[in-house]
Amino acid sequence: MNDYLFESERGGKLTERTAQKVFENALRGASIKKDATFHSLRHSFATHLLENGVDVRYVQELLGHQNIRTTQIYTQVTNPKLKNIKSPL
């Protein structure tokens, strides 16, 4: 068993470019017109975790960030629960 989520035809890891091409082909095949990248998937993953209450330190570890400030960028994304808060004014 290896440590790769997606492995190449030879059993090794996929190159970043090959994985990007697979992703781009999947977008085209699904007729998705919206711009999407591997980074947008990563960003969505982190945002969904934080919106669902996962501690930012766990997200930091999952994303492999050394500095918590890098991960805290994702906490600035609008939280849907905040939109429902009514102003007392």
N, CA and C atoms as a LAMMPS dump frame, in Angstrom:
ITEM: TIMESTEP
0
ITEM: NUMBER OF ATOMS
267
ITEM: BOX BOUNDS ff ff ff
-5.0000000000000000e+02 5.0000000000000000e+02
-5.0000000000000000e+02 5.0000000000000000e+02
-5.0000000000000000e+02 5.0000000000000000e+02
ITEM: ATOMS id mol type element x y z
1 1 1 N 0.844 -1.175 0
2 1 2 C 0 0 0
3 1 3 C 0.891 1.24 0
4 2 1 N 0.512 2.241 -0.793
5 2 2 C 1.316 3.461 -0.819
6 2 3 C 0.586 4.605 -0.119
7 3 1 N 1.233 5.745 -0.074
8 3 2 C 0.688 6.903 0.625
9 3 3 C 0.016 7.901 -0.313
10 4 1 N -0.269 7.505 -1.541
11 4 2 C -0.838 8.437 -2.507
12 4 3 C -2.342 8.267 -2.604
13 5 1 N -3.039 9.391 -2.634
14 5 2 C -4.484 9.355 -2.83
15 5 3 C -4.784 8.942 -4.269
16 6 1 N -4.051 9.542 -5.203
17 6 2 C -4.182 9.196 -6.616
18 6 3 C -2.809 8.758 -7.097
19 7 1 N -2.748 7.582 -7.659
20 7 2 C -1.449 7.121 -8.127
21 7 3 C -1.413 7.069 -9.646
22 8 1 N -0.216 7.124 -10.182
23 8 2 C -0.028 7.071 -11.625
24 8 3 C -0.237 5.643 -12.12
25 9 1 N -0.221 5.492 -13.427
26 9 2 C -0.381 4.157 -14.011
27 9 3 C 0.731 3.217 -13.568
28 10 1 N 1.865 3.788 -13.213
29 10 2 C 3.015 2.979 -12.779
30 10 3 C 3.033 2.749 -11.267
31 11 1 N 2.037 3.259 -10.57
32 11 2 C 1.964 3.045 -9.128
33 11 3 C 2.627 4.114 -8.282
34 12 1 N 3.212 5.116 -8.914
35 12 2 C 3.829 6.217 -8.163
36 12 3 C 2.852 7.366 -8.013
37 13 1 N 3.373 8.493 -7.594
38 13 2 C 2.487 9.641 -7.439
39 13 3 C 2.286 10.338 -8.785
40 14 1 N 1.119 10.969 -8.926
41 14 2 C 0.856 11.778 -10.111
42 14 3 C 1.628 13.081 -9.988
43 15 1 N 2.092 13.591 -11.11
44 15 2 C 2.694 14.918 -11.065
45 15 3 C 1.571 15.926 -10.87
46 16 1 N 1.922 17.078 -10.37
47 16 2 C 0.919 18.122 -10.155
48 16 3 C 0.244 18.486 -11.478
49 17 1 N 1.016 18.598 -12.528
50 17 2 C 0.454 18.978 -13.831
51 17 3 C -0.501 17.908 -14.351
52 18 1 N -0.167 16.64 -14.197
53 18 2 C -1.054 15.566 -14.646
54 18 3 C -2.371 15.61 -13.884
55 19 1 N -2.299 15.82 -12.584
56 19 2 C -3.516 15.912 -11.779
57 19 3 C -4.362 17.104 -12.223
58 20 1 N -3.72 18.224 -12.53
59 20 2 C -4.449 19.398 -13.012
60 20 3 C -5.146 19.098 -14.339
61 21 1 N -4.463 18.398 -15.234
62 21 2 C -5.067 18.049 -16.525
63 21 3 C -6.268 17.13 -16.341
64 22 1 N -6.158 16.162 -15.443
65 22 2 C -7.282 15.263 -15.157
66 22 3 C -8.466 16.081 -14.651
67 23 1 N -8.198 17.02 -13.755
68 23 2 C -9.239 17.882 -13.196
69 23 3 C -9.874 18.742 -14.289
70 24 1 N -9.055 19.35 -15.14
71 24 2 C -9.568 20.186 -16.234
72 24 3 C -10.43 19.361 -17.187
73 25 1 N -9.998 18.157 -17.509
74 25 2 C -10.786 17.281 -18.382
75 25 3 C -12.112 16.901 -17.734
76 26 1 N -12.098 16.675 -16.432
77 26 2 C -13.336 16.344 -15.716
78 26 3 C -14.299 17.527 -15.743
79 27 1 N -13.777 18.735 -15.589
80 27 2 C -14.631 19.932 -15.667
81 27 3 C -15.275 20.037 -17.044
82 28 1 N -14.467 19.87 -18.077
83 28 2 C -15.004 19.93 -19.447
84 28 3 C -16.016 18.824 -19.683
85 29 1 N -15.708 17.628 -19.231
86 29 2 C -16.603 16.491 -19.414
87 29 3 C -17.936 16.678 -18.717
88 30 1 N -17.929 17.43 -17.63
89 30 2 C -19.162 17.691 -16.879
90 30 3 C -19.833 18.981 -17.341
91 31 1 N -19.276 19.604 -18.388
92 31 2 C -19.798 20.868 -18.935
93 31 3 C -19.859 21.974 -17.887
94 32 1 N -18.906 21.99 -16.983
95 32 2 C -18.827 23.049 -15.973
96 32 3 C -18.052 24.211 -16.572
97 33 1 N -18.7 25.345 -16.637
98 33 2 C -18.093 26.521 -17.26
99 33 3 C -17.366 27.412 -16.255
100 34 1 N -17.71 27.287 -14.973
101 34 2 C -17.121 28.13 -13.945
102 34 3 C -15.632 27.826 -13.806
103 35 1 N -14.844 28.889 -13.635
104 35 2 C -13.414 28.692 -13.406
105 35 3 C -13.209 27.946 -12.097
106 36 1 N -12.456 26.898 -12.144
107 36 2 C -12.147 26.131 -10.942
108 36 3 C -10.728 25.603 -11.078
109 37 1 N -10.044 25.563 -9.972
110 37 2 C -8.667 25.077 -9.945
111 37 3 C -8.503 24.131 -8.768
112 38 1 N -7.366 23.475 -8.725
113 38 2 C -7.061 22.648 -7.559
114 38 3 C -7.072 23.512 -6.303
115 39 1 N -6.544 24.721 -6.429
116 39 2 C -6.507 25.601 -5.263
117 39 3 C -7.92 25.964 -4.808
118 40 1 N -8.847 26.139 -5.75
119 40 2 C -10.222 26.455 -5.339
120 40 3 C -10.845 25.273 -4.6
121 41 1 N -10.48 24.049 -4.961
122 41 2 C -10.954 22.879 -4.217
123 41 3 C -10.386 22.886 -2.796
124 42 1 N -9.122 23.185 -2.69
125 42 2 C -8.453 23.251 -1.383
126 42 3 C -9.081 24.339 -0.516
127 43 1 N -9.336 25.49 -1.14
128 43 2 C -9.952 26.612 -0.431
129 43 3 C -11.357 26.236 0.046
130 44 1 N -12.13 25.594 -0.821
131 44 2 C -13.486 25.168 -0.447
132 44 3 C -13.446 24.156 0.69
133 45 1 N -12.518 23.228 0.617
134 45 2 C -12.356 22.217 1.665
135 45 3 C -12.125 22.888 3.018
136 46 1 N -11.172 23.811 3.061
137 46 2 C -10.85 24.499 4.31
138 46 3 C -12.032 25.327 4.803
139 47 1 N -12.678 26.032 3.9
140 47 2 C -13.812 26.873 4.272
141 47 3 C -14.946 26.043 4.845
142 48 1 N -15.275 24.93 4.202
143 48 2 C -16.359 24.069 4.695
144 48 3 C -16.03 23.483 6.065
145 49 1 N -14.784 23.095 6.263
146 49 2 C -14.391 22.578 7.574
147 49 3 C -14.608 23.633 8.654
148 50 1 N -14.131 24.848 8.39
149 50 2 C -14.253 25.915 9.383
150 50 3 C -15.711 26.298 9.621
151 51 1 N -16.504 26.348 8.561
152 51 2 C -17.923 26.686 8.71
153 51 3 C -18.68 25.622 9.494
154 52 1 N -18.137 24.422 9.52
155 52 2 C -18.78 23.341 10.262
156 52 3 C -18.156 23.126 11.639
157 53 1 N -17.395 24.109 12.084
158 53 2 C -16.911 24.102 13.451
159 53 3 C -15.61 23.381 13.718
160 54 1 N -14.896 22.965 12.682
161 54 2 C -13.605 22.302 12.896
162 54 3 C -12.596 23.348 13.379
163 55 1 N -11.85 23.008 14.396
164 55 2 C -10.859 23.916 14.968
165 55 3 C -9.821 24.292 13.912
166 56 1 N -9.475 25.577 13.875
167 56 2 C -8.547 26.084 12.874
168 56 3 C -7.194 25.371 12.944
169 57 1 N -6.799 24.892 14.12
170 57 2 C -5.51 24.185 14.235
171 57 3 C -5.535 22.838 13.513
172 58 1 N -6.7 22.183 13.494
173 58 2 C -6.819 20.93 12.738
174 58 3 C -6.76 21.21 11.237
175 59 1 N -7.428 22.286 10.832
176 59 2 C -7.4 22.663 9.415
177 59 3 C -5.968 23.005 9.015
178 60 1 N -5.266 23.706 9.886
179 60 2 C -3.863 24.035 9.634
180 60 3 C -3.055 22.773 9.365
181 61 1 N -3.253 21.768 10.193
182 61 2 C -2.51 20.516 10.032
183 61 3 C -2.891 19.805 8.738
184 62 1 N -4.186 19.76 8.439
185 62 2 C -4.637 19.088 7.214
186 62 3 C -4.084 19.749 5.96
187 63 1 N -3.983 21.077 5.987
188 63 2 C -3.481 21.802 4.822
189 63 3 C -1.959 21.858 4.776
190 64 1 N -1.316 21.46 5.871
191 64 2 C 0.146 21.469 5.897
192 64 3 C 0.746 22.847 6.065
193 65 1 N -0.016 23.772 6.646
194 65 2 C 0.499 25.118 6.874
195 65 3 C 1.392 25.122 8.107
196 66 1 N 2.547 25.742 7.998
197 66 2 C 3.432 25.857 9.154
198 66 3 C 2.986 26.989 10.071
199 67 1 N 2.482 28.061 9.476
200 67 2 C 2.088 29.233 10.244
201 67 3 C 0.567 29.319 10.31
202 68 1 N 0.018 29.471 11.498
203 68 2 C -1.433 29.544 11.678
204 68 3 C -2.028 30.738 10.936
205 69 1 N -1.249 31.793 10.728
206 69 2 C -1.759 32.973 10.007
207 69 3 C -2.175 32.623 8.583
208 70 1 N -1.466 31.71 7.987
209 70 2 C -1.824 31.28 6.632
210 70 3 C -3.199 30.639 6.636
211 71 1 N -3.476 29.831 7.63
212 71 2 C -4.769 29.153 7.731
213 71 3 C -5.865 30.135 8.102
214 72 1 N -5.543 31.134 8.899
215 72 2 C -6.548 32.096 9.344
216 72 3 C -7.125 32.916 8.2
217 73 1 N -6.462 32.927 7.068
218 73 2 C -7.018 33.594 5.883
219 73 3 C -8.388 33.013 5.568
220 74 1 N -8.544 31.711 5.763
221 74 2 C -9.806 31.049 5.458
222 74 3 C -10.911 31.428 6.431
223 75 1 N -10.553 31.929 7.607
224 75 2 C -11.574 32.316 8.583
225 75 3 C -12.22 33.641 8.205
226 76 1 N -11.638 34.355 7.251
227 76 2 C -12.188 35.641 6.828
228 76 3 C -13.3 35.48 5.8
229 77 1 N -13.512 34.271 5.338
230 77 2 C -14.59 34.009 4.386
231 77 3 C -15.91 34.183 5.119
232 78 1 N -16.887 34.763 4.448
233 78 2 C -18.173 35.027 5.085
234 78 3 C -18.811 33.748 5.587
235 79 1 N -19.186 33.761 6.832
236 79 2 C -19.872 32.636 7.454
237 79 3 C -21.371 32.824 7.256
238 80 1 N -22.074 31.844 6.659
239 80 2 C -23.505 32.009 6.399
240 80 3 C -24.316 32.264 7.665
241 81 1 N -23.862 31.764 8.8
242 81 2 C -24.59 31.985 10.052
243 81 3 C -24.548 33.455 10.453
244 82 1 N -23.48 34.155 10.082
245 82 2 C -23.378 35.569 10.417
246 82 3 C -24.42 36.398 9.671
247 83 1 N -24.8 35.961 8.496
248 83 2 C -25.794 36.694 7.708
249 83 3 C -27.156 36.703 8.391
250 84 1 N -27.423 35.715 9.228
251 84 2 C -28.723 35.596 9.886
252 84 3 C -28.814 36.389 11.184
253 85 1 N -27.721 37.002 11.603
254 85 2 C -27.748 37.778 12.84
255 85 3 C -28.407 39.122 12.552
256 86 1 N -29.426 39.433 13.329
257 86 2 C -30.166 40.684 13.156
258 86 3 C -29.514 41.77 14.007
259 87 1 N -29.38 42.934 13.438
260 87 2 C -28.841 44.068 14.169
261 87 3 C -29.872 44.564 15.178
262 88 1 N -29.445 44.897 16.381
263 88 2 C -30.398 45.418 17.363
264 88 3 C -30.786 46.867 17.076
265 89 1 N -30.159 47.481 16.107
266 89 2 C -30.449 48.891 15.791
267 89 3 C -31.538 49.06 14.772
